[in-house]
Structures are given as C-alpha cells and as structure tokens.
Amino acid sequence: MMKSNSIRYIKTVAIGVFLALLISFSLLIFYLMLTDYRPYEVEAVSVENSPQKAIDKQETISLLTWNVGYAGLGKDESFFMDDGNKSKPDSLDVVKENLEGIQLTLEDESTDLVLLQEVDVNSNRTYHLDEKQFFEKKWAEFGSQFALNYKVKFVPVPFPPLGEIEAGQMTLSGFKIERGERRALPGQYKWPKSLVMLDRCALVSYLPIEGSDKYLVIINAHFSAYDDGRLRAAQMAYMKTYVESLYEQGDYVILGGDWNQTFEFVDDSNFPLYMNGRFYMPHRIEPDWKPAGWKWGVAVNSPTYRLLNTAYEEGVTQVGIIDGFLVSPNVDIIATEVLDEGFEYSDHNPVKMTISLQF
C-alpha cells in the first residue's frame, strides 16, 4: 500500500510540474503576442535636429557604415548564437567603454554621413543604456534618424535569458535631411520563433541637392542573419527592385550597411575560417544580383566582421567581409577603405567611402 501511495504521489508531482511548465509557457507566448512589435510596411521617420545645408553638387561626400554591435560585442566577448557562451557583457562599464571607443573612432574620421546598425535604446543586454541618446548628444551638430528593427519585451534564451531588447539603425547626417522612412524588409521566421526575432528594415533618408529637384537617397540596411538564406533572398529581391525604382526617377542612391553575406569578388581563402561549427562561411551574394551599371563600395584591405564563438584572436578567429555600400550609376566612388580597429569595440570594423555625384 505504501509503495502504491508513493507511486501515486510521484505521478501527482510530475503532473503538477508539467502543468506548471505548460501554463508558464502559454502565459509567455500570450505575453509575447500581446506585446509583439508590428510595424507597417512603410512608416515615416522623424528627423532630429537636421542642419539646413543642402548638398553642393561640386563637393565630395564621405560616408561611414558600422555595425557597432550595441557596444556589447568587443574583442573579449563571445555570443551564444555563434556557438559562444555569453549573452551579454559582464557590466555596464564594459558597454560604456566600448561606446566611448566607437565615438572616438567616428570623431577621428570626420565623415559627412554615418550609418550605424545595432544601436540599443532600452535593452537588458546593455543594461538599459540609451545609446541613441548618446550619439544624438555627441553629434549635436548633425541631423539624425532612427528606425527600430528589434523590439521584444522578453527573449527567453539562453540562460540567463536575453530579456528585453529595443534596438535599431541610426543615420547621422551633416547635410539637411528633408524626410525619411522605415521600410520593412520581407520575410519572417516561423511562429512562435518570429515573436522573439528581429523585424528587419531599411532606414531611408532623403537629402536635397542644391539646384536640383533630385535627392541623394541614403539607405541604411541590416539584412538577416542566422537563417538558411531564404529570408535574405527575399530581402535582397525586394531591395533590388526598390533601389532601381529610385534611380529610374533620377535620384542618386547609396545603399550601405551590414549585408550579413559576402560579396562575389571576396576571396575567403585570405581569412581564417571556423570549420568545426554549424556556421563557417557567410552566404555569397549572387553575381547577377547587382543591377547593371551599379557599383560596389566594398574594400578588401581588412575584414569587416569576426565570428563570436570565442574572444577575438587575430589569425585564429574566423573573419570576413560582409559590410559595405552599393551605389547607383550616377555616383562616382573615389575611395573605399575598411578601418581596421582590430574588433576592439565591436564584432565589426567600420567601412568608409568617399564619393562624388555626376552632373
């Protein structure tokens, strides 16, 4: 009889634990659905503190794109999605040190336009430091725009969980920004994974040109990562159609950012590759994707990203080139360079490009 009661007790406890877990999971899913960020396909984006200086047809223009890794992915960090063992830096001080290093690098380059990806606004992974506000204060003489691409109240993985994330893309401009918009990039992960993943987008800024009714259109994009390629394929098809439509109406178009895929002309054998894990080489952009007459503003003098499976070790850690620009045929590229920061403050190095407009 005692043995029978013991078995019954164990079964009751097991059922209770199972029901508690089921209810907890159901409540989490309900909460994520209730708070799910659902932007429209196209949304207007406000312009903060825009200068009134229009672009002079005769001047050269410098641009810089940098995935700053939310100032939480410096050289000593790893990340669980790249087979690393961390989900956030050890302290707020680490984030602040990286952020100051990023800012000093940007100041040294003195560029006209800055395209940043992975800028946190209110995230557990960066101890809720408002990095958008940090850059707005540091670049008070520049106009700025910001578009969310990640807004989740609670990401339940790994352990300890990532928790709340609110982040996006930011463009800083020394020229007047007349208007801007957030354009959603197509494709989502399957439900319920889609509830905790990014809502990828392009941040589009329209800069007037003195003496012209056309615009220099700056597109700050961050394409999908950690998928089998189908999401990126859909996003790339959409973006090709979109940039061609802008050029056909006479605008000057520059698409820059983190492509999360490498380029047709990049020789991967120049870089060490992480061969033992599930991810060892980024997808390659198809050679026929680039519209006719368009040009890559991509440099190969140094890598632009590194894998986050461990802390960075030069010559050992997998690196490659996945950041840069695409420019329309009416834009001339004068120079492009990867600024080798040794992944000190981010898992990406910045890319700088100098251009002029054809008239």
WOKA-V640740 format. One record per residue. PHI is phi in degrees with one decimal (none if undefined). BURIAL is 1 if it has 16 or more other ideal C-beta (glycine too) atoms within 10 Angstrom, else 0. D_LAST is the distance of its C-alpha to the last C-alpha in Angstrom with 2 decimals. Layout:
# WOKA-V640740
PHI&BURIAL&D_LAST / PHI&BURIAL&D_LAST
This chain:
# WOKA-V640740
none&0&95.10 / -63.6&0&93.31 / -65.2&0&91.14 / -63.9&0&90.24 / -65.8&0&89.31 / -64.9&0&87.14 / -63.3&0&85.25 / -61.6&0&84.84 / -65.2&0&83.53 / -62.8&0&80.97 / -63.9&0&79.77 / -63.6&0&79.50 / -63.6&0&77.47 / -61.9&0&75.18 / -64.9&0&74.60 / -62.8&0&73.98 / -63.8&0&71.41 / -60.5&0&69.68 / -65.4&0&69.60 / -63.4&0&68.31 / -65.6&0&65.45 / -63.0&0&64.69 / -65.7&0&64.68 / -61.7&0&62.50 / -63.9&0&59.95 / -64.0&0&60.01 / -64.9&0&59.51 / -63.3&0&56.55 / -61.4&0&54.90 / -62.0&0&55.62 / -63.4&0&54.15 / -65.8&1&50.96 / -65.6&0&50.63 / -66.6&0&51.28 / -102.6&0&48.63 / -60.7&0&46.06 / -78.6&0&42.44 / -129.4&0&40.99 / -72.5&0&37.46 / -72.5&0&35.85 / -60.2&0&33.22 / -132.6&0&30.53 / -132.7&0&31.30 / -67.1&0&29.50 / -119.1&1&29.25 / -69.7&0&29.81 / -109.9&1&27.60 / -100.9&1&29.70 / 57.3&0&29.08 / -69.8&1&25.32 / -63.6&0&23.76 / -98.5&0&22.12 / -75.9&0&19.18 / -81.4&1&15.82 / -72.7&1&12.95 / -82.3&0&11.33 / -57.4&0&7.56 / -88.2&0&8.96 / -88.4&0&11.76 / -83.5&0&12.87 / -126.7&1&14.62 / -109.9&1&17.98 / -130.9&1&19.74 / -138.0&1&23.34 / -117.6&1&25.30 / -154.8&1&29.09 / -81.4&1&31.94 / -84.4&1&34.36 / 55.7&1&37.36 / 46.3&1&38.55 / 54.7&1&39.68 / -123.9&1&42.68 / -126.5&1&41.98 / -70.7&1&42.23 / -63.9&1&43.67 / -92.8&0&47.26 / -96.3&1&46.72 / -129.1&1&47.28 / -144.0&1&46.68 / -61.7&0&49.00 / -72.1&0&46.36 / -104.9&1&45.75 / 72.7&1&49.53 / -83.7&1&49.80 / -121.6&0&52.52 / -126.3&1&50.80 / -120.1&1&49.13 / -160.2&1&48.24 / -66.5&1&48.38 / -71.6&0&51.76 / -158.4&0&51.07 / -62.7&0&48.78 / -60.3&0&48.73 / -62.2&1&47.04 / -61.5&1&44.25 / -63.2&0&43.85 / -64.4&1&43.78 / -63.5&1&41.06 / -63.6&1&39.01 / -66.2&0&39.32 / -64.2&1&38.36 / -62.1&1&35.21 / -63.1&1&34.32 / -62.6&0&34.99 / -62.9&1&32.74 / -63.6&1&29.86 / -62.9&0&30.55 / -62.6&0&30.59 / -83.5&0&27.08 / 50.5&0&25.54 / -93.4&1&22.50 / -79.5&1&20.10 / -136.8&1&20.81 / -127.2&1&24.08 / -111.2&1&25.06 / -114.0&1&28.84 / -120.4&1&31.18 / 59.5&1&34.95 / -103.8&1&35.32 / -81.9&1&38.84 / -111.4&1&39.85 / -155.0&0&43.51 / -129.1&1&44.79 / -62.7&1&48.15 / -66.7&1&46.62 / -119.4&1&45.16 / 57.6&1&48.13 / 62.6&0&46.25 / -76.5&1&44.03 / -86.4&1&41.01 / -73.8&1&38.14 / -58.6&1&35.54 / -63.7&0&37.24 / -58.3&1&37.41 / -69.1&1&33.65 / -60.5&1&33.08 / -71.5&0&35.47 / -69.1&1&34.12 / -113.4&1&30.51 / -62.6&0&31.49 / -86.2&0&28.43 / -103.9&1&26.12 / -78.3&1&25.76 / -144.4&1&27.20 / -138.7&1&27.73 / -141.8&1&30.46 / -134.1&1&31.48 / -69.1&1&34.91 / -130.8&1&35.37 / -150.9&1&38.99 / -145.1&1&41.68 / -134.2&1&45.22 / -71.7&1&48.37 / -158.1&1&50.32 / -95.1&1&49.44 / -81.7&0&52.95 / -121.8&0&52.27 / -79.1&0&53.14 / -129.0&0&56.17 / -66.7&0&55.78 / -70.9&0&53.19 / -62.8&1&49.60 / 74.9&1&50.41 / -74.9&1&47.85 / -135.3&1&44.12 / -139.0&1&41.29 / -153.4&1&37.92 / -174.9&1&34.24 / -109.1&1&30.62 / -134.6&1&29.01 / -118.9&1&25.49 / -113.0&1&25.13 / -136.6&1&22.07 / -82.7&1&21.51 / -109.6&1&18.92 / -63.5&1&19.93 / -105.4&1&20.81 / -75.6&0&21.04 / -162.2&1&23.06 / -156.7&1&24.12 / -153.2&1&26.39 / -100.4&1&28.73 / -112.0&1&28.58 / -68.3&1&31.76 / -88.9&1&31.61 / -71.5&0&34.23 / 97.5&1&37.54 / -142.2&1&40.52 / -69.7&0&43.54 / -68.4&0&46.83 / -72.0&0&48.98 / -93.0&0&50.40 / -57.8&0&48.16 / -61.7&0&45.18 / -68.6&1&46.82 / -117.9&1&46.24 / -101.3&1&42.95 / -70.6&1&39.36 / -105.6&1&37.33 / -63.6&1&34.04 / -153.5&1&30.81 / -119.0&1&27.10 / -96.9&1&25.99 / -110.0&1&22.71 / -120.8&1&20.86 / -104.7&1&18.23 / -108.7&1&16.24 / -68.9&1&14.58 / -113.4&1&11.29 / -59.1&0&12.00 / 75.1&0&11.15 / -141.5&1&10.09 / -96.3&0&12.72 / -99.0&1&11.33 / -123.0&1&12.69 / -90.4&1&12.66 / -100.1&1&15.88 / -103.6&1&18.22 / -114.5&1&21.20 / -101.0&1&24.26 / -122.0&1&26.67 / -139.4&1&30.15 / -81.2&1&31.53 / -66.8&1&35.26 / -126.0&1&37.72 / 59.9&0&41.39 / -123.1&1&41.24 / -82.4&0&41.99 / 108.9&0&38.39 / -69.8&0&38.61 / -64.0&1&37.03 / -63.9&1&34.05 / -61.4&1&33.72 / -66.0&1&33.62 / -67.4&1&31.11 / -67.5&1&28.80 / -63.7&0&29.05 / -60.9&1&28.22 / -67.1&1&25.21 / -60.8&1&23.76 / -62.4&0&24.08 / -67.4&1&22.66 / -66.9&1&19.41 / -64.6&0&18.81 / -66.1&0&19.42 / -66.0&1&16.82 / -65.9&1&14.10 / -64.0&0&15.49 / -91.6&0&15.05 / 99.3&0&11.26 / -79.3&1&11.63 / -98.0&1&10.65 / -125.7&1&14.11 / -130.2&1&16.26 / -108.5&1&19.94 / -136.7&1&22.26 / 145.0&1&25.96 / -98.9&1&29.32 / -83.4&1&29.34 / 51.8&1&33.09 / -164.1&1&32.69 / -96.2&1&31.66 / -107.5&1&29.03 / -57.3&0&29.70 / -97.3&0&29.30 / -79.9&1&31.39 / -92.2&0&34.80 / -65.1&1&37.30 / -68.6&0&39.99 / -75.0&0&38.46 / -124.2&1&39.67 / -68.0&1&43.12 / -121.4&0&43.78 / -83.3&1&46.22 / -96.5&0&48.36 / -96.4&0&51.34 / -103.1&0&49.89 / -72.3&0&48.50 / -120.9&0&44.89 / -134.0&0&43.87 / -153.6&0&40.41 / -69.5&1&37.40 / -58.8&1&36.23 / -111.0&0&33.57 / -64.8&1&30.44 / -61.9&0&30.79 / -57.8&0&28.66 / -90.2&0&27.60 / -72.5&0&26.52 / -60.5&0&22.95 / -60.3&0&20.73 / -58.9&0&19.51 / 87.2&0&16.34 / -79.0&1&16.52 / -130.8&1&17.43 / -83.8&1&20.24 / -99.8&1&19.88 / -125.5&1&23.61 / -105.9&1&25.64 / -123.1&0&29.16 / -71.9&0&30.54 / -151.5&1&32.73 / -70.8&1&33.79 / -109.2&1&32.27 / -142.3&1&35.38 / -136.3&1&39.13 / -73.9&1&41.96 / -108.0&1&44.21 / -72.9&1&47.52 / -146.7&1&48.80 / -59.8&0&47.76 / -70.5&1&45.10 / -133.9&0&46.51 / -58.1&0&44.19 / 85.3&0&44.78 / -119.2&0&46.79 / -65.7&1&44.77 / -62.7&1&42.47 / -134.7&1&38.79 / -175.0&1&35.58 / -125.6&1&31.84 / -135.8&1&30.80 / -119.5&1&28.07 / 159.8&1&24.36 / -129.1&1&20.94 / -125.8&1&19.14 / -124.6&1&15.33 / -73.3&1&13.31 / -60.2&0&11.66 / -89.2&0&8.02 / -116.3&1&9.44 / -98.2&0&10.68 / -90.3&1&14.28 / -90.9&0&15.56 / -159.0&0&19.11 / -140.3&1&21.46 / -150.9&0&25.08 / -84.1&1&28.12 / -88.8&1&29.93 / -78.6&0&33.53 / -96.2&1&35.65 / 64.6&0&38.56 / 55.8&1&38.58 / -64.2&1&40.38 / -112.9&1&39.27 / -153.7&1&37.96 / -81.6&1&38.27 / -125.9&1&34.54 / -98.9&1&32.56 / -73.2&1&29.15 / -121.8&1&25.92 / -114.6&1&23.15 / -136.8&1&19.55 / -116.3&1&16.80 / -137.7&1&13.12 / -138.0&0&9.62 / -101.0&1&6.52 / -86.2&0&3.80 / -135.8&0&0.00
